[in-house]
Amino acid sequence: MAQKMTDEQWRAFVSQGTRTAKLSTVRADGSPHIAPIWFVLDGDELVFNTGKETVKGRNLARDQRLALCVDDDRPPFAFVLLQGRAELSEDLDEVRTWAGRIGARYMGEERAEEFATRNGVPGELVVRVHVDKVVAYDAVAE
């Protein structure tokens, strides 16, 4: 049996540990493209980095609509689906800051500077997701 998550619950769920998101963007021909991403929440928005010339970077520059799924594939299972619009920034200070924060989440605080330096370069983007819709369910163990 599934139980809908509250706003507080889904935010905690997507922020727990090192769960990745599966990002879906729209290709030029209208077909979907899905890729895993590292991310962090920033208030009401989700933030991630990508290269300007990656498939997802090019897709989002053309069409800001996206969907993300964060899930727990272990019983009793749970998932959060987010739909929204992307805002892209090439500001190097911003790219570097977010690359460090995201790197710290997934690789540890001691490696934050390494990721900020590696990913805080021209050609990289900060993607800020303005969330329009959330569908979040946590299965209840029986």
C-alpha positions in Angstrom: 0.0 0.0 0.0 1.3 3.4 -0.9 1.1 6.6 1.1 1.4 10.1 -0.3 4.4 12.0 1.1 4.0 15.4 2.7 6.1 18.4 1.4 8.5 17.9 4.3 8.8 14.1 3.7 9.6 14.4 0.0 12.2 17.0 0.6 13.9 14.8 3.2 13.6 11.8 0.9 15.4 13.4 -2.1 18.0 14.9 0.2 18.9 11.7 2.0 22.3 10.3 1.4 23.5 10.1 -2.2 20.3 9.3 -4.1 20.6 10.4 -7.7 17.8 11.7 -9.9 16.9 10.5 -13.3 16.4 13.6 -15.5 14.1 13.6 -18.5 14.5 16.3 -21.1 12.9 16.9 -24.5 15.0 16.3 -27.6 14.6 18.5 -30.7 12.5 15.8 -32.4 10.2 15.6 -29.3 11.5 12.3 -28.0 12.6 12.0 -24.4 16.2 11.8 -23.2 17.0 10.4 -19.7 20.2 10.8 -17.8 21.2 10.3 -14.1 22.3 13.5 -12.3 23.8 14.6 -8.9 21.8 17.4 -7.3 21.0 19.4 -4.2 17.9 21.2 -3.0 18.1 24.9 -2.5 14.9 26.1 -0.8 12.0 25.4 -3.2 14.3 24.6 -6.1 16.5 21.7 -7.2 20.0 22.5 -8.5 22.5 20.6 -10.7 25.4 21.1 -13.0 25.8 19.9 -16.6 27.9 20.8 -19.6 26.5 23.4 -22.0 27.2 21.0 -24.9 25.8 17.8 -23.4 22.5 16.4 -24.7 20.7 17.5 -21.5 22.4 21.0 -21.7 21.4 21.5 -25.3 17.9 20.2 -24.7 17.3 22.5 -21.7 18.6 25.5 -23.6 16.0 24.9 -26.3 13.1 23.6 -24.1 13.2 24.3 -20.4 10.6 21.6 -19.5 11.9 18.7 -17.6 10.9 15.9 -15.2 13.0 14.1 -12.6 12.5 10.9 -10.6 14.3 10.1 -7.4 13.5 6.6 -6.0 14.5 4.0 -3.5 14.6 0.6 -5.2 14.7 -1.4 -2.0 11.5 -2.7 -0.4 9.2 -1.3 0.7 10.0 1.2 -2.2 9.4 4.9 -2.5 9.7 7.6 -5.2 9.4 11.3 -5.9 8.6 12.7 -9.3 9.2 16.4 -10.0 8.1 18.4 -13.0 9.3 21.8 -13.7 11.2 24.4 -15.8 14.9 24.9 -15.9 16.8 28.2 -15.5 20.3 28.0 -16.9 23.3 30.1 -15.7 26.9 30.2 -17.1 28.1 32.6 -14.3 31.4 31.0 -13.3 31.2 31.9 -9.6 27.7 30.4 -9.4 28.9 27.3 -11.4 31.8 26.8 -9.1 29.8 27.3 -5.9 27.2 24.7 -6.9 29.7 22.3 -8.2 31.4 22.3 -4.8 28.1 21.9 -2.9 27.0 19.0 -5.1 30.4 17.4 -5.0 30.4 17.6 -1.2 27.0 15.8 -1.1 28.0 12.9 -3.3 31.8 12.6 -2.6 32.3 14.1 0.8 33.0 17.5 2.2 36.8 16.9 1.9 36.4 16.7 -2.0 34.1 19.7 -2.4 37.0 22.0 -3.6 38.2 19.4 -6.1 34.7 19.3 -7.7 34.3 23.0 -7.6 37.7 23.4 -9.4 37.0 20.6 -11.9 33.4 21.7 -12.8 33.6 25.4 -12.2 34.9 26.1 -15.7 33.7 27.8 -18.9 31.2 25.5 -20.8 29.6 24.3 -17.6 26.1 25.3 -16.5 24.1 25.6 -13.3 20.6 24.4 -13.8 18.1 25.7 -11.3 14.8 23.8 -11.5 11.6 25.7 -10.6 9.3 22.8 -9.5 5.8 23.0 -10.7 4.4 19.6 -9.7 5.4 16.9 -7.2 4.1 13.3 -7.0 5.6 11.5 -4.1 4.7 8.2 -2.5 6.2 6.0 0.2 5.1 2.4 0.4 4.0 1.2 3.7 5.4 -2.1 4.8 2.7 -4.6 5.6 
